């Protein structure tokens, strides 16, 4: 005889599966150019290596899960060995969707640059959606003789789609170490009505898109006046020391941010942006 009582599984048994992804990339100096020294990829993270006519080896990171929600975790490890040149980007903008419960989505990126290496971390935008809970970490450790360029753009809802983030959590930390010395520690923590917080004059003055750019290396001081010439009134750049340039940008939306960001990155990289930025 069948039990007429409706079956009710414990909540713990109804937990949704979470996305996990891991990628490890190592670039080394070959006979004529930089080559791949090691690669490991698993779960929802994949890496493609476009052919480029010249310049650094490029790696394109792909989150095959299509976005991030609470409990997801993506780990990226990349190293440019001594004398190697490596540029990393993403296939598309990363999306942080609504999270259920208290567990955040986690993005953990650790980059390393050896002696006289050139390492560029140029991901496309991170899009924050209503109800998101994202914890993001970027750790960059570089030899004192290396050149490092990295950018982290963030968009708080797509203005063209009428999106506003009135409930979200964003916990971001960026650390740069040169020659074993921590030279930059940048932290952002926002929770609650993000749109109201961004509207405050002392925070973003109503801007819904922002970016941090850092260039570390011998070209930093020389690049500063050229970068300032490209920036609008809602952006600024300065040297935190002679070999570390830091710039911040605010824009009303993602389109306006890209209009400033892309020329600035081209100038700082002294090269074209990776192809996914053009698609």
Backbone torsions as a table, in degrees:
resi	resn	phi	psi	omega
1	UNK	NA	131.9	-178.9
2	UNK	-77.7	140.4	176.7
3	UNK	-72.7	123.8	-178.2
4	UNK	-79.2	-7.5	-179.8
5	UNK	-73.0	124.4	178.8
6	UNK	-57.8	138.7	-179.6
7	UNK	-78.4	131.6	178.1
8	UNK	-127.4	104.1	-179.5
9	UNK	-72.4	147.2	174.9
10	UNK	-57.2	146.4	-179.1
11	UNK	-57.3	-36.4	-178.6
12	UNK	-61.5	-31.0	-177.7
13	UNK	-78.6	-13.2	-177.4
14	UNK	-98.2	10.4	179.7
15	UNK	-61.5	136.4	180.0
16	UNK	-74.4	147.4	175.6
17	UNK	-65.0	144.8	-178.3
18	UNK	-108.2	149.1	179.2
19	UNK	-81.7	137.3	175.8
20	UNK	-129.7	137.6	177.9
21	UNK	-147.5	146.2	-179.8
22	UNK	-145.8	137.3	175.5
23	UNK	-140.7	134.7	174.8
24	UNK	-129.2	126.2	-176.2
25	UNK	-129.1	134.0	174.9
26	UNK	-129.1	126.2	177.0
27	UNK	-107.6	135.0	-179.4
28	UNK	-130.1	163.9	179.8
29	UNK	-81.9	125.9	177.2
30	UNK	-99.3	-168.6	-178.1
31	UNK	-64.4	-37.7	-177.0
32	UNK	-120.6	-25.4	-176.2
33	UNK	-157.3	179.3	176.6
34	UNK	-69.7	139.7	178.1
35	UNK	-133.6	168.0	-179.9
36	UNK	-77.3	123.1	179.8
37	UNK	-99.0	-22.3	180.0
38	UNK	-170.0	146.3	-179.9
39	UNK	-150.0	133.0	171.3
40	UNK	-139.1	131.4	178.1
41	UNK	-141.9	139.8	-178.7
42	UNK	-153.5	161.3	179.1
43	UNK	65.1	-135.7	-174.6
44	UNK	-85.6	6.9	-179.2
45	UNK	-109.0	127.9	177.7
46	UNK	-128.7	155.7	-178.6
47	UNK	-130.0	131.3	174.4
48	UNK	-114.6	150.8	-178.4
49	UNK	-124.7	92.3	179.3
50	UNK	-64.1	148.3	174.1
51	UNK	-78.9	130.6	177.5
52	UNK	-122.8	144.9	-176.1
53	UNK	-70.6	-30.5	-178.6
54	UNK	-158.0	173.8	175.8
55	UNK	86.0	-156.8	-173.7
56	UNK	-72.5	156.8	168.9
57	UNK	-68.8	136.7	-179.5
58	UNK	-109.0	142.5	174.8
59	UNK	-129.5	129.9	-179.4
60	UNK	-111.4	119.8	-178.0
61	UNK	-91.2	136.3	-177.4
62	UNK	-128.0	122.5	172.1
63	UNK	-91.6	102.7	-174.5
64	UNK	-74.0	-8.7	177.4
65	UNK	-76.8	-14.3	176.5
66	UNK	87.6	-1.2	179.3
67	UNK	159.7	-174.9	-176.3
68	UNK	-127.1	140.7	172.2
69	UNK	-140.5	176.4	-172.6
70	UNK	-53.9	129.5	-180.0
71	UNK	94.7	-15.5	175.9
72	UNK	-71.0	154.1	178.1
73	UNK	-147.2	129.2	175.6
74	UNK	-123.9	128.4	179.7
75	UNK	-120.6	129.5	-179.7
76	UNK	-125.6	130.4	176.2
77	UNK	-128.2	128.8	179.7
78	UNK	-143.1	142.1	-179.2
79	UNK	-138.4	131.0	169.6
80	UNK	-103.3	111.1	-178.1
81	UNK	-69.3	178.3	-177.0
82	UNK	-52.9	123.9	177.3
83	UNK	77.6	-2.6	-177.4
84	UNK	-84.7	159.2	178.6
85	UNK	-128.4	119.7	-175.5
86	UNK	-135.3	129.8	174.4
87	UNK	-117.8	127.5	179.1
88	UNK	-115.5	140.6	176.3
89	UNK	-145.9	-176.6	177.7
90	UNK	-118.7	153.2	-179.1
91	UNK	-65.2	-34.3	-178.4
92	UNK	-152.1	178.0	175.7
93	UNK	-65.5	140.9	175.1
94	UNK	-82.0	140.3	-176.2
95	UNK	-116.2	127.1	175.9
96	UNK	-106.2	105.2	-174.9
97	UNK	-90.6	178.8	179.0
98	UNK	-56.9	134.8	178.3
99	UNK	-108.0	141.1	174.7
100	UNK	-104.6	134.6	-177.1
101	UNK	84.1	-167.9	-174.5
102	UNK	-96.7	-11.4	-176.9
103	UNK	-72.5	127.4	179.1
104	UNK	-83.7	161.5	162.7
105	UNK	-78.8	140.0	-174.7
106	UNK	-121.1	127.9	171.2
107	UNK	-117.7	114.7	-177.2
108	UNK	-121.6	112.4	-177.7
109	UNK	-120.1	128.2	178.3
110	UNK	-128.5	123.4	-175.9
111	UNK	-120.3	146.3	-179.1
112	UNK	-137.7	136.0	178.5
113	UNK	-127.4	126.1	-178.9
114	UNK	-83.8	-171.7	-177.8
115	UNK	-59.3	130.2	177.8
116	UNK	57.8	20.4	177.7
117	UNK	-83.2	163.1	174.7
118	UNK	-127.7	116.9	-176.8
119	UNK	-126.6	120.9	179.2
120	UNK	-118.9	124.3	176.9
121	UNK	-110.8	104.3	-172.1
122	UNK	-128.6	63.7	178.0
123	UNK	-69.6	154.5	171.9
124	UNK	-74.8	-180.0	-169.5
125	UNK	-61.6	151.7	166.3
126	UNK	-98.1	122.9	-178.9
127	UNK	-100.8	123.3	178.1
128	UNK	-99.2	126.0	-179.4
129	UNK	-105.7	164.6	178.4
130	UNK	-54.4	130.6	178.7
131	UNK	82.8	8.4	-177.0
132	UNK	-69.2	156.1	172.6
133	UNK	-144.8	97.9	-173.8
134	UNK	-121.0	130.0	171.4
135	UNK	-115.6	117.6	-174.4
136	UNK	-122.7	135.6	178.6
137	UNK	-130.7	133.6	173.8
138	UNK	-129.3	119.6	177.7
139	UNK	-119.4	121.5	179.8
140	UNK	-118.7	122.2	178.1
141	UNK	-121.5	119.3	-174.1
142	UNK	-131.7	148.6	171.7
143	UNK	-64.8	152.1	-178.3
144	UNK	-62.2	-20.5	-179.3
145	UNK	-97.4	1.3	-177.9
146	UNK	-84.9	163.3	170.8
147	UNK	-113.2	129.6	179.5
148	UNK	-128.7	130.6	173.8
149	UNK	-127.9	125.9	174.9
150	UNK	-142.5	154.1	-177.2
151	UNK	-140.7	139.4	176.4
152	UNK	-132.3	96.3	176.5
153	UNK	-91.8	142.1	-178.5
154	UNK	-132.9	136.8	177.9
155	UNK	-122.5	127.2	-178.3
156	UNK	-97.3	79.0	-177.9
157	UNK	83.8	140.4	-178.8
158	UNK	-85.7	114.8	-176.8
159	UNK	-61.4	-38.5	-178.4
160	UNK	-64.6	-22.3	179.7
161	UNK	-99.0	3.7	179.9
162	UNK	71.4	23.0	-176.0
163	UNK	-85.5	136.8	177.4
164	UNK	-134.1	132.1	-179.6
165	UNK	-95.3	96.9	179.8
166	UNK	-97.8	-9.7	177.3
167	UNK	-145.4	110.0	-178.9
168	UNK	-165.1	165.6	176.6
169	UNK	-136.0	129.0	-178.3
170	UNK	-136.6	116.9	-177.7
171	UNK	-124.0	109.4	-171.0
172	UNK	-127.6	135.7	176.2
173	UNK	-140.7	130.7	-179.5
174	UNK	-125.1	128.1	-178.5
175	UNK	-127.8	131.1	176.4
176	UNK	-120.6	128.2	178.0
177	UNK	-123.0	129.8	177.9
178	UNK	-119.9	124.3	179.3
179	UNK	57.5	31.3	-179.6
180	UNK	85.0	0.7	-179.7
181	UNK	-110.7	129.1	176.4
182	UNK	-74.2	119.4	-175.9
183	UNK	-112.3	-13.1	179.3
184	UNK	-150.1	130.7	173.2
185	UNK	-136.0	112.3	-175.3
186	UNK	-121.1	124.9	-176.9
187	UNK	-131.2	138.4	175.9
188	UNK	-131.8	129.9	177.2
189	UNK	-137.5	118.0	-179.4
190	UNK	-132.1	140.6	179.0
191	UNK	-150.9	144.8	179.2
192	UNK	100.4	-137.4	-179.5
193	UNK	-80.5	92.7	-176.4
194	UNK	-67.2	-34.7	-179.3
195	UNK	-63.8	-41.1	179.0
196	UNK	-66.2	-37.9	178.6
197	UNK	-66.8	-41.3	179.1
198	UNK	-66.8	-25.2	-179.5
199	UNK	-71.9	-18.7	-179.0
200	UNK	-67.3	138.0	-177.0
201	UNK	-59.4	-38.8	-176.9
202	UNK	-77.5	-8.4	179.7
203	UNK	-102.9	-68.3	-178.1
204	UNK	-142.2	-3.3	177.2
205	UNK	61.2	30.4	179.6
206	UNK	93.6	-5.4	178.0
207	UNK	-67.6	145.8	179.0
208	UNK	-119.0	11.8	177.2
209	UNK	-143.9	141.9	-179.4
210	UNK	-150.7	162.1	178.8
211	UNK	-150.9	146.9	170.9
212	UNK	-114.6	131.7	176.7
213	UNK	-124.2	135.8	177.4
214	UNK	-133.5	130.2	171.6
215	UNK	-120.4	119.5	177.7
216	UNK	-118.2	128.3	-178.9
217	UNK	149.3	-178.7	-175.1
218	UNK	-67.0	-17.3	-178.6
219	UNK	-87.4	-2.9	-172.2
220	UNK	-58.5	-51.4	-177.1
221	UNK	-65.3	-38.1	179.4
222	UNK	-67.6	-35.2	-176.1
223	UNK	-76.7	-21.8	-173.6
224	UNK	-54.8	-54.2	-177.9
225	UNK	-64.2	-33.1	178.2
226	UNK	-67.0	-39.4	178.3
227	UNK	-66.6	-44.6	-180.0
228	UNK	-58.2	-32.6	178.6
229	UNK	-68.1	-16.0	-179.8
230	UNK	-99.2	-8.4	-170.9
231	UNK	-92.9	143.4	173.3
232	UNK	-79.7	-178.9	-179.0
233	UNK	-67.1	-19.6	-178.9
234	UNK	-90.6	18.3	178.2
235	UNK	-138.6	161.5	178.5
236	UNK	-155.2	156.7	-179.3
237	UNK	-144.3	147.1	178.3
238	UNK	-158.0	170.4	175.9
239	UNK	-99.8	125.7	172.9
240	UNK	-85.1	-19.8	165.0
241	UNK	-162.2	173.6	-169.0
242	UNK	-58.3	-26.2	-176.6
243	UNK	-112.6	16.8	179.4
244	UNK	-136.3	113.7	178.3
245	UNK	-104.5	133.3	179.0
246	UNK	-127.3	130.7	177.7
247	UNK	-128.7	145.3	174.9
248	UNK	-126.6	141.4	-179.9
249	UNK	-129.9	142.5	170.2
250	UNK	-124.0	144.9	178.1
251	UNK	-150.4	158.3	-177.4
252	UNK	-69.2	-28.2	178.6
253	UNK	-158.2	179.9	-177.6
254	UNK	-64.8	-35.1	-179.7
255	UNK	-64.4	-46.3	179.5
256	UNK	-66.0	-35.4	178.7
257	UNK	-63.6	-45.8	-180.0
258	UNK	-62.1	-34.5	-178.3
259	UNK	-59.3	-32.1	176.6
260	UNK	-92.9	-39.5	-172.4
261	UNK	-65.7	-44.6	-174.3
262	UNK	-64.6	-47.2	176.2
263	UNK	-61.9	-35.7	179.8
264	UNK	-65.5	-43.8	-179.9
265	UNK	-67.4	-38.3	177.1
266	UNK	-60.5	-43.5	-179.6
267	UNK	-65.1	-45.6	-177.2
268	UNK	-68.9	-36.9	-179.7
269	UNK	-79.0	-17.2	-174.1
270	UNK	53.8	39.9	-177.2
271	UNK	-165.0	164.6	173.7
272	UNK	-68.7	153.2	175.0
273	UNK	-72.3	154.1	176.6
274	UNK	-55.8	149.4	-173.9
275	UNK	-54.5	-38.4	-180.0
276	UNK	-56.4	-25.3	177.2
277	UNK	-66.8	-21.6	-175.3
278	UNK	-92.7	-8.8	-174.0
279	UNK	-89.8	NA	NA
